[in-house]
């Protein structure tokens, strides 16, 4: 069992930046595929970004490509989501998910992740 915790959300203005963190307290994330998903009220869950620990392959959703960056720390305990040039449409609950057995073709599908955090709210508003 892996307990995943997100942090870093908040209220920002359009154009601002924010960095989210995803950790598994007391555990390493080595060997897991870790992803960020988001869900706004009344909308479906949307894939944001993912990183495969083996090889560090990165994946991004089309709506955030070029603005968001996913990365990991060398200690293998934290995955970050750096969000730049934030827009009001980025407002959502951002959740971190992890799984150790995903194949590449399933990475963008949240239904295949075993471990989820509670989420952190990001609100972009002037």
Sine and cosine of phi, psi and omega as CSV:
sin_phi,cos_phi,sin_psi,cos_psi,sin_omega,cos_omega
0.00,0.00,0.69,-0.73,0.00,-1.00
-0.85,-0.53,0.82,-0.57,0.03,-1.00
-0.99,-0.15,0.88,-0.47,-0.09,-1.00
-0.95,-0.32,0.70,-0.71,-0.04,-1.00
-0.76,-0.64,0.75,-0.66,0.05,-1.00
-0.97,-0.25,0.42,-0.91,0.10,-1.00
-0.42,-0.91,0.26,-0.97,0.12,-0.99
0.95,-0.31,-0.07,1.00,-0.01,-1.00
-0.94,0.33,0.15,-0.99,0.02,-1.00
0.19,-0.98,-0.14,-0.99,0.02,-1.00
-0.97,-0.24,0.84,-0.54,0.01,-1.00
-0.72,-0.69,0.21,-0.98,0.03,-1.00
-1.00,-0.08,0.38,-0.92,0.07,-1.00
-0.81,0.59,0.69,-0.73,-0.02,-1.00
1.00,-0.05,-0.26,0.97,0.00,-1.00
-0.97,0.25,0.11,-0.99,0.05,-1.00
-0.86,-0.51,0.38,-0.93,0.01,-1.00
-0.45,-0.89,0.56,-0.83,0.07,-1.00
-0.85,-0.53,0.83,-0.55,0.07,-1.00
-0.99,-0.12,0.49,-0.87,0.04,-1.00
-0.82,-0.58,0.56,-0.83,0.04,-1.00
-0.77,-0.64,0.85,-0.53,0.00,-1.00
-0.75,-0.67,0.27,-0.96,0.13,-0.99
-0.82,-0.57,1.00,0.02,-0.12,-0.99
-0.76,0.65,0.81,-0.58,0.01,-1.00
0.99,0.16,0.01,1.00,-0.03,-1.00
-0.75,-0.66,0.34,-0.94,0.14,-0.99
-0.99,-0.11,0.47,-0.88,0.06,-1.00
-0.99,-0.11,0.11,0.99,0.01,-1.00
-0.86,0.51,0.74,-0.67,0.03,-1.00
1.00,-0.07,-0.14,0.99,0.00,-1.00
-0.98,-0.19,0.51,-0.86,0.31,-0.95
-1.00,0.06,0.80,-0.60,-0.03,-1.00
-0.88,-0.48,0.74,-0.67,-0.08,-1.00
-0.73,-0.68,0.38,-0.93,0.16,-0.99
-0.92,-0.40,0.74,-0.68,0.13,-0.99
-0.83,-0.55,0.33,-0.94,0.07,-1.00
-0.64,-0.77,0.45,-0.89,0.03,-1.00
-0.58,-0.82,0.85,-0.53,0.06,-1.00
-0.99,-0.10,0.41,-0.91,-0.01,-1.00
-0.83,0.56,0.77,-0.64,0.03,-1.00
0.98,0.20,0.06,1.00,-0.01,-1.00
-0.87,-0.50,0.31,-0.95,0.03,-1.00
-0.97,0.23,0.37,-0.93,0.08,-1.00
-0.89,0.46,0.67,-0.75,-0.08,-1.00
-0.84,-0.54,0.72,-0.70,0.08,-1.00
-0.95,0.33,0.73,-0.68,0.00,-1.00
-0.95,-0.31,-0.84,0.55,-0.05,-1.00
-0.26,-0.97,0.37,-0.93,0.04,-1.00
-0.49,-0.87,0.39,-0.92,0.06,-1.00
-0.69,-0.72,0.74,-0.67,0.07,-1.00
-1.00,-0.08,0.83,-0.56,-0.10,-1.00
-0.90,0.44,-0.63,0.78,0.03,-1.00
-0.98,0.22,0.98,-0.20,0.00,-1.00
0.99,-0.14,-0.24,0.97,0.05,-1.00
0.89,0.45,0.48,0.87,-0.01,-1.00
-0.93,0.37,0.70,-0.71,-0.06,-1.00
-0.94,-0.33,0.55,-0.84,0.04,-1.00
-0.72,-0.69,0.58,-0.81,0.02,-1.00
-0.69,-0.72,0.54,-0.84,0.16,-0.99
-0.97,0.25,0.46,-0.89,-0.08,-1.00
-0.88,0.48,-0.56,0.83,-0.08,-1.00
-0.96,0.27,-0.23,0.97,-0.04,-1.00
-0.88,-0.47,-0.10,0.99,-0.05,-1.00
-0.86,0.52,0.76,-0.65,-0.01,-1.00
1.00,-0.02,-0.27,0.96,0.01,-1.00
-0.92,-0.40,-0.58,0.81,-0.03,-1.00
-0.96,-0.27,0.53,-0.85,0.05,-1.00
-0.71,-0.70,0.79,-0.61,0.07,-1.00
-0.98,-0.18,0.62,-0.78,-0.01,-1.00
-0.45,-0.90,0.13,-0.99,0.00,-1.00
-0.73,-0.68,0.34,-0.94,0.06,-1.00
-1.00,-0.06,0.34,-0.94,-0.06,-1.00
-0.92,0.39,-0.39,0.92,0.01,-1.00
-0.98,0.20,-0.11,0.99,0.06,-1.00
0.91,0.42,0.48,0.88,-0.01,-1.00
-0.91,-0.40,-0.24,0.97,-0.10,-0.99
-0.67,-0.75,0.66,-0.75,0.15,-0.99
-0.91,-0.42,0.73,-0.68,-0.04,-1.00
-0.94,-0.34,0.47,-0.88,0.17,-0.98
-0.80,-0.60,0.97,-0.24,0.05,-1.00
-1.00,0.06,0.86,-0.51,-0.05,-1.00
-0.91,-0.42,0.90,-0.44,0.01,-1.00
-0.92,-0.40,0.31,-0.95,0.04,-1.00
0.76,0.65,0.77,0.64,-0.07,-1.00
-0.91,0.42,0.57,-0.82,-0.02,-1.00
-0.86,-0.52,0.38,-0.93,0.04,-1.00
-0.83,0.56,-0.54,0.84,0.00,-1.00
-0.95,0.31,-0.09,1.00,0.11,-0.99
-1.00,0.10,-0.11,0.99,0.01,-1.00
-0.88,0.47,0.83,-0.56,-0.05,-1.00
-0.05,-1.00,0.16,-0.99,0.20,-0.98
-1.00,0.04,0.86,-0.51,-0.04,-1.00
-0.99,-0.17,0.81,-0.59,-0.04,-1.00
-0.85,-0.53,0.60,-0.80,0.07,-1.00
-0.99,-0.15,0.66,-0.75,0.01,-1.00
-0.72,-0.69,0.49,-0.87,-0.02,-1.00
-0.63,-0.78,0.51,-0.86,0.07,-1.00
-0.39,-0.92,0.52,-0.85,-0.08,-1.00
-0.97,-0.23,-0.03,1.00,-0.14,-0.99
-0.79,-0.61,0.19,0.98,-0.10,-1.00
-0.94,0.33,0.64,-0.77,0.19,-0.98
-1.00,-0.01,0.33,-0.95,-0.14,-0.99
-0.83,0.55,-0.61,0.80,-0.07,-1.00
-0.93,0.37,-0.22,0.98,-0.06,-1.00
-0.95,-0.32,0.00,1.00,-0.12,-0.99
-0.87,0.48,-0.54,0.84,-0.06,-1.00
-1.00,0.08,0.00,1.00,-0.05,-1.00
-0.96,-0.27,0.93,-0.37,-0.06,-1.00
-0.91,0.42,-0.34,0.94,-0.03,-1.00
-0.90,0.43,-0.28,0.96,-0.11,-0.99
-0.98,-0.21,0.11,0.99,0.04,-1.00
-1.00,-0.09,0.71,-0.70,-0.04,-1.00
-1.00,0.09,-0.51,0.86,-0.15,-0.99
-0.86,-0.52,0.76,-0.65,-0.06,-1.00
-0.73,-0.69,0.56,-0.83,0.16,-0.99
-1.00,0.01,0.01,-1.00,-0.03,-1.00
-0.99,0.15,-0.32,0.95,0.03,-1.00
0.98,-0.18,0.39,-0.92,0.08,-1.00
-0.71,-0.70,0.72,-0.69,-0.11,-0.99
-0.99,0.14,0.75,-0.67,0.12,-0.99
-0.88,-0.48,0.84,-0.55,0.02,-1.00
-0.83,-0.55,0.83,-0.56,0.00,-1.00
-0.92,-0.40,0.93,-0.36,-0.09,-1.00
-0.42,-0.91,0.57,-0.82,0.06,-1.00
-1.00,-0.06,0.00,0.00,0.00,0.00
